[in-house]
Each structure stands twice: as C-alpha cells, then as structure tokens.
Amino acid sequence: MHNTLYLGFDGGATKTTGIAMDGGRNILGEVTGGPSNFQIIGTEKASENILAVTEALLMKAGSDFPDIRSIYLGIAGAGRIADADRMRDAFRERFTCRGYPLPEISIGSDAIAALEGAFSGRPGMILISGTGSILFAKDSSDRIHRVGGWGRFIGDEGSGYAIGHDGLAAITRQLDGRGKETSMWRLMKEKRGIETSQELISGVYQHELDIASIAPIVIEAAELGDEEADEILSKSAEALCDHVEAILPQLDITVPLVLGGSLLDTTNLFSEKVRLKLQTRFPYLKIQEPDHPPAVGAALLAFRKLGPS
C-alpha cells in the first residue's frame, strides 16, 4: 500500500530542495537538485529541474506519481501573481506532457515557505536579508502580512544589494577624494582583482559585478575596524528594524521572530548588529531559531491545501 504524498519545494538561483511528506506529516525523503528561479533560467528549465527532484523523491519514498495528492512550489521570483501563474502553468504542462496524473499544484514565494517552516504553521514573523530583503508575518487568523520586498531599484533596504551598493559608493568617494579612506577598496582588489576605477565602472555597468556579492567585503572591512563599513552595516541594521516596527501594528498578538537569508542566518558582524538593535528597540520580542527549513514549510503548505483535517 502506497502513501498519499504531499511534496514541497524550496527553489532558488543555485538549487532546489524537495521534501516528501505523508498524511501523518512524516518526512519520507529529501532531495536537492538544480536551480528553479524561473526569472533567471526560464520556466521550462525550472520545471525540468523540479520534475527531476520529484522523480528522485518518489524513488526515495517508494512511491509513484499517482500517490502525489498536492504540491507546493516555494520559488524565488514567484512573489507576484502573474509570474507565479506563469511558472505553475509551465510545471503543470510538464506533468501533462509526460503523461503523469496531475495533482493539486500551488505556488508562492520561497519566503512564504520559509515562514511556514519556521513556525510549523503557527503565527510568527520571518525577517529575511540575502540578495534582497523582506519581512513576512502570519497572525492568529492565518492572515499573511508583508513589509519590504520592493526590489533593488526602489527598496530592499538592509539587503546584500543595499550593503554592496553603499560599500561601492564609499569606495568611489575615497577614489575621488570626497570621502574617508576605507579598507573596502583594498579588499576589492584582493578578493575581486579589481585594480582601477575603470575596472570598477566596467564591472558595475556591464553587469559582470554582482553588487549584492560585495556585502561580505563590507562586513569583513567592518570586522577589521573600518568606520565607513561599520556605518553602512549600522544603517542597514536599522532599516531592517524599521521593517519590524512597521509590521507590529498589523498583528493582533505579539509573535516570535526568526531571522533568515544568507546575511542573517550565519554568524557575522551584520547579523550580530541586527540582533542587538532588535533587542534594544523591541525588548519584548522573542527571537528564535526556525523549527524547519523552507522546503519542509512548502510540504506543510501542500498538506494544508489537501491534507486530512
């Protein structure tokens, strides 16, 4: 007798992690495969990669496609409804083309999956700072609230992009003689091989240089005592605290907070600053570790959709 399966996927620019869960919410398997950020690689390739993870999950669970009751795709780039629909339709089509029976397929932002996993479906907040920044919260009525996530051109304060941008701006001020000397320029030379202002301009404007990837250089400079870098991190940490301040009045109860994203879920000077500023501004706020990773959150969302009550 086969299990009824609920599959959840956490997909991004570098990898996709899938979880298979049964009707008792027991995890039957976990598989990691290729990327599925369809905004970067397209819906066709993203669908292929997710389907490959699906097939590997079924092998692990000793199951087959008819056993899948519901799938939730928590994918980077699926925060907007039109984009999410485009990706879901492409994935459904991939199923149909292969002749597989079509389960219920839902899709949403990877941040929503992270929120669900962090609190096992209970109310809570997740503050994410990676390439971008966003804060999601669930209240006691299961309503989802959001602050941030406006993208690098008009938002994403406190993100890797914002920190990298401010670091590069500080370097240009030094090179012009308009600002203080900063060790960030020396670190750029050492770690990126950028030796001249012309190379810096070319890297930024010909899009060879990922601005968000400069954030670790800013953090390292601050850890070495660089005042300019330290100011950038303090400003970004305050910006993330502003996200929390903005969302609290929307919640009917005080809920715990989890920190996520590549800049906050590791120990570094920036994540330490964020924690300290949060504790100072919101001393009543409980900061905790997540219950589960985002892929488990996605599987829980698949279960919530069609699982036994």
VEXDREN-2710 file (C-alpha; in Angstrom, 1 decimal):
% VEXDREN-2710
k/r/px/py/pz
1/MET/0.0/0.0/0.0
2/HIS/1.4/3.3/-1.1
3/ASN/1.4/6.5/1.0
4/THR/-0.5/9.6/-0.1
5/LEU/2.2/12.2/-0.7
6/TYR/2.5/15.9/-0.2
7/LEU/5.5/17.4/-1.9
8/GLY/7.1/20.8/-1.0
9/PHE/9.9/22.6/-2.9
10/ASP/12.2/25.4/-2.0
11/GLY/13.7/26.7/-5.2
12/GLY/16.3/29.4/-5.8
13/ALA/19.0/30.5/-8.1
14/THR/21.5/27.8/-7.2
15/LYS/19.5/24.7/-6.1
16/THR/16.1/23.2/-5.4
17/THR/15.3/21.2/-2.3
18/GLY/12.3/18.9/-2.3
19/ILE/10.5/17.2/0.6
20/ALA/8.1/14.3/0.5
21/MET/5.6/14.1/3.4
22/ASP/2.9/11.6/4.1
23/GLY/-0.6/12.1/5.6
24/GLY/0.8/11.9/9.1
25/ARG/3.2/14.7/8.3
26/ASN/6.1/12.4/8.5
27/ILE/9.0/13.3/6.2
28/LEU/9.7/10.4/3.8
29/GLY/12.5/11.9/1.8
30/GLU/14.6/14.9/0.9
31/VAL/16.3/15.6/-2.4
32/THR/18.3/18.5/-3.7
33/GLY/18.7/19.2/-7.4
34/GLY/19.3/22.0/-9.9
35/PRO/18.1/25.7/-9.7
36/SER/14.5/26.7/-10.3
37/ASN/14.5/30.5/-10.2
38/PHE/12.5/30.8/-13.4
39/GLN/13.1/34.5/-13.6
40/ILE/16.8/33.6/-14.3
41/ILE/16.7/30.3/-16.2
42/GLY/13.1/30.4/-17.6
43/THR/10.0/28.3/-16.8
44/GLU/10.9/25.4/-19.0
45/LYS/14.3/24.7/-17.4
46/ALA/13.0/25.4/-13.9
47/SER/10.1/22.9/-14.5
48/GLU/12.6/20.3/-15.7
49/ASN/14.7/20.6/-12.6
50/ILE/11.7/20.4/-10.2
51/LEU/10.4/17.4/-12.0
52/ALA/13.8/15.7/-11.7
53/VAL/13.7/16.3/-8.0
54/THR/10.1/15.0/-7.9
55/GLU/11.2/11.7/-9.6
56/ALA/14.1/11.3/-7.1
57/LEU/11.7/12.0/-4.2
58/LEU/9.3/9.3/-5.4
59/MET/12.1/6.8/-5.6
60/LYS/13.2/7.6/-2.0
61/ALA/9.6/7.3/-0.7
62/GLY/9.0/4.1/-2.6
63/SER/6.0/5.7/-4.4
64/ASP/4.8/6.8/-7.8
65/PHE/3.1/9.8/-9.4
66/PRO/-0.5/8.7/-8.7
67/ASP/0.4/8.9/-5.0
68/ILE/1.0/12.6/-5.1
69/ARG/-2.0/14.5/-3.8
70/SER/-0.7/18.0/-3.6
71/ILE/2.5/20.0/-4.5
72/TYR/3.6/23.4/-3.2
73/LEU/6.3/25.3/-5.1
74/GLY/8.0/27.8/-2.9
75/ILE/10.2/29.5/-5.5
76/ALA/12.3/32.7/-5.6
77/GLY/10.7/35.1/-8.1
78/ALA/7.1/33.8/-7.5
79/GLY/6.0/36.7/-5.3
80/ARG/3.9/38.3/-8.0
81/ILE/0.7/36.6/-9.0
82/ALA/1.2/36.9/-12.8
83/ASP/4.8/35.5/-12.5
84/ALA/3.6/32.7/-10.2
85/ASP/0.8/31.7/-12.6
86/ARG/3.3/31.5/-15.5
87/MET/5.6/29.2/-13.6
88/ARG/2.7/27.0/-12.3
89/ASP/1.2/26.6/-15.8
90/ALA/4.6/25.6/-17.2
91/PHE/5.1/23.0/-14.4
92/ARG/1.5/21.6/-15.0
93/GLU/2.2/21.4/-18.7
94/ARG/5.4/19.4/-18.0
95/PHE/3.4/16.9/-15.9
96/THR/0.8/16.6/-18.7
97/CYS/3.4/16.2/-21.4
98/ARG/5.0/13.2/-19.5
99/GLY/1.5/11.6/-19.1
100/TYR/1.6/11.9/-15.3
101/PRO/-1.6/12.3/-13.4
102/LEU/-2.0/15.9/-12.4
103/PRO/-2.0/16.6/-8.6
104/GLU/-3.1/19.9/-7.0
105/ILE/-0.2/22.4/-7.7
106/SER/0.1/25.6/-5.7
107/ILE/2.9/28.2/-5.9
108/GLY/4.2/31.1/-3.9
109/SER/7.2/32.9/-2.8
110/ASP/10.1/31.0/-1.2
111/ALA/9.7/33.4/1.7
112/ILE/6.2/32.2/2.5
113/ALA/7.5/28.6/2.6
114/ALA/10.3/29.8/4.9
115/LEU/7.7/31.4/7.2
116/GLU/5.5/28.2/7.3
117/GLY/8.5/26.0/8.1
118/ALA/10.0/28.4/10.7
119/PHE/6.9/28.2/12.9
120/SER/5.4/24.8/11.7
121/GLY/2.4/26.8/10.6
122/ARG/1.9/28.8/13.8
123/PRO/1.8/32.6/13.9
124/GLY/5.2/34.3/13.6
125/MET/7.5/36.6/11.7
126/ILE/10.5/35.9/9.4
127/LEU/12.9/38.7/8.5
128/ILE/15.0/37.9/5.5
129/SER/18.1/39.5/4.3
130/GLY/20.0/38.0/1.4
131/THR/20.3/39.5/-2.0
132/GLY/17.1/41.3/-1.2
133/SER/15.2/41.9/2.0
134/ILE/11.6/41.3/3.1
135/LEU/9.6/40.6/6.2
136/PHE/6.6/38.2/6.3
137/ALA/4.3/37.6/9.3
138/LYS/1.4/35.4/10.0
139/ASP/-1.2/36.5/12.6
140/SER/-3.5/34.3/14.7
141/SER/-6.2/34.3/11.9
142/ASP/-3.6/32.9/9.4
143/ARG/-3.5/36.2/7.5
144/ILE/-0.2/37.0/5.9
145/HIS/1.3/40.4/6.3
146/ARG/4.3/41.8/4.4
147/VAL/6.8/44.7/4.6
148/GLY/9.5/45.3/2.1
149/GLY/10.4/43.1/-0.9
150/TRP/10.2/46.0/-3.3
151/GLY/13.3/45.0/-5.2
152/ARG/16.7/46.6/-5.5
153/PHE/15.7/49.7/-7.5
154/ILE/13.1/51.1/-5.1
155/GLY/13.5/49.1/-1.9
156/ASP/15.4/46.2/-0.4
157/GLU/16.9/48.3/2.4
158/GLY/19.1/46.2/4.7
159/SER/19.8/43.7/2.0
160/GLY/23.0/42.4/0.4
161/TYR/22.3/44.6/-2.6
162/ALA/21.9/47.7/-0.4
163/ILE/25.0/47.0/1.7
164/GLY/27.1/46.2/-1.5
165/HIS/25.8/49.4/-3.2
166/ASP/26.7/51.5/-0.2
167/GLY/30.1/49.9/0.0
168/LEU/30.9/50.6/-3.6
169/ALA/29.7/54.2/-3.2
170/ALA/32.1/54.6/-0.2
171/ILE/34.9/53.3/-2.4
172/THR/34.1/55.9/-5.2
173/ARG/34.1/58.7/-2.6
174/GLN/37.6/57.6/-1.5
175/LEU/38.8/57.4/-5.1
176/ASP/37.5/60.9/-5.8
177/GLY/38.9/62.4/-2.6
178/ARG/35.4/63.2/-1.4
179/GLY/35.3/60.7/1.5
180/LYS/37.3/58.8/4.1
181/GLU/39.8/56.2/3.3
182/THR/38.3/52.7/3.5
183/SER/39.8/49.2/3.6
184/MET/37.0/48.1/1.3
185/TRP/39.0/49.2/-1.7
186/ARG/42.0/47.1/-0.7
187/LEU/39.7/44.1/-0.1
188/MET/38.1/44.6/-3.5
189/LYS/41.5/44.5/-5.1
190/GLU/42.5/41.4/-3.1
191/LYS/39.2/39.4/-3.5
192/ARG/37.9/40.5/-6.8
193/GLY/41.1/41.5/-8.7
194/ILE/39.7/45.0/-9.5
195/GLU/42.7/47.3/-9.6
196/THR/41.5/50.5/-11.1
197/SER/38.5/52.8/-11.1
198/GLN/37.9/52.0/-14.8
199/GLU/37.7/48.3/-14.0
200/LEU/35.2/49.1/-11.2
201/ILE/33.0/51.1/-13.5
202/SER/33.1/48.4/-16.2
203/GLY/32.3/45.7/-13.7
204/VAL/29.2/47.5/-12.4
205/TYR/27.8/48.9/-15.6
206/GLN/28.5/45.9/-17.8
207/HIS/26.8/43.8/-15.1
208/GLU/29.8/41.5/-14.5
209/LEU/29.9/42.5/-10.9
210/ASP/27.1/41.2/-8.7
211/ILE/26.5/44.1/-6.4
212/ALA/25.0/42.0/-3.6
213/SER/28.1/39.8/-3.6
214/ILE/30.1/42.8/-2.3
215/ALA/28.2/42.7/1.0
216/PRO/30.7/40.1/2.6
217/ILE/33.5/42.5/1.7
218/VAL/31.8/45.3/3.6
219/ILE/31.2/43.0/6.5
220/GLU/34.8/41.9/6.6
221/ALA/36.0/45.5/6.4
222/ALA/33.8/46.4/9.4
223/GLU/35.1/43.4/11.3
224/LEU/38.6/44.8/10.7
225/GLY/37.5/48.1/12.3
226/ASP/36.7/50.1/9.2
227/GLU/34.5/53.0/10.2
228/GLU/32.8/53.6/6.9
229/ALA/31.9/49.9/6.6
230/ASP/30.6/49.8/10.2
231/GLU/28.4/52.8/9.5
232/ILE/26.9/51.1/6.4
233/LEU/26.1/48.0/8.5
234/SER/24.5/50.0/11.2
235/LYS/22.3/51.9/8.7
236/SER/21.2/48.6/7.1
237/ALA/20.5/47.0/10.5
238/GLU/18.3/50.0/11.5
239/ALA/16.5/49.7/8.2
240/LEU/15.6/46.0/9.0
241/CYS/14.4/47.0/12.4
242/ASP/12.1/49.6/10.7
243/HIS/10.5/46.7/8.8
244/VAL/9.7/45.0/12.1
245/GLU/8.3/48.3/13.6
246/ALA/6.1/48.8/10.5
247/ILE/4.5/45.3/10.8
248/LEU/3.9/45.1/14.5
249/PRO/0.7/47.2/14.5
250/GLN/-0.8/44.9/11.8
251/LEU/-0.5/41.9/14.1
252/ASP/-3.2/41.1/16.7
253/ILE/-0.7/39.4/19.0
254/THR/3.0/39.6/19.7
255/VAL/4.6/36.8/17.7
256/PRO/8.1/35.4/17.7
257/LEU/10.7/36.3/15.1
258/VAL/13.1/34.2/13.0
259/LEU/16.0/35.6/11.0
260/GLY/16.6/34.2/7.6
261/GLY/18.6/34.8/4.4
262/SER/22.3/34.4/3.8
263/LEU/23.2/37.5/5.7
264/LEU/21.2/36.8/8.8
265/ASP/21.2/33.0/9.3
266/THR/25.0/32.9/9.7
267/THR/27.1/34.5/12.5
268/ASN/28.8/37.7/11.3
269/LEU/29.1/41.3/12.4
270/PHE/26.0/42.4/10.5
271/SER/23.7/39.6/11.9
272/GLU/25.0/40.5/15.4
273/LYS/24.2/44.2/14.8
274/VAL/20.7/43.3/13.7
275/ARG/20.0/41.1/16.7
276/LEU/21.4/43.7/19.1
277/LYS/19.3/46.5/17.6
278/LEU/16.2/44.4/17.5
279/GLN/16.6/43.5/21.2
280/THR/17.2/47.2/22.0
281/ARG/14.2/48.5/20.1
282/PHE/11.9/45.6/20.9
283/PRO/13.0/44.1/24.2
284/TYR/9.7/42.1/24.4
285/LEU/10.3/40.4/21.1
286/LYS/11.4/36.7/21.2
287/ILE/14.0/35.8/18.5
288/GLN/14.2/32.1/17.9
289/GLU/15.7/29.5/15.6
290/PRO/13.4/28.1/12.9
291/ASP/11.5/24.8/13.5
292/HIS/12.2/23.6/10.0
293/PRO/13.8/24.7/6.7
294/PRO/11.8/26.3/3.9
295/ALA/11.3/23.0/2.0
296/VAL/9.5/21.5/4.9
297/GLY/7.4/24.6/5.1
298/ALA/6.5/24.1/1.5
299/ALA/5.5/20.5/2.2
300/LEU/3.3/21.7/5.1
301/LEU/1.6/24.2/2.8
302/ALA/0.9/21.3/0.3
303/PHE/-0.5/19.4/3.3
304/ARG/-2.7/22.3/4.4
305/LYS/-4.1/22.6/1.0
306/LEU/-5.5/19.0/0.8
307/GLY/-4.3/17.0/3.8
308/PRO/-6.5/15.3/6.3
309/SER/-8.1/17.7/8.7
END
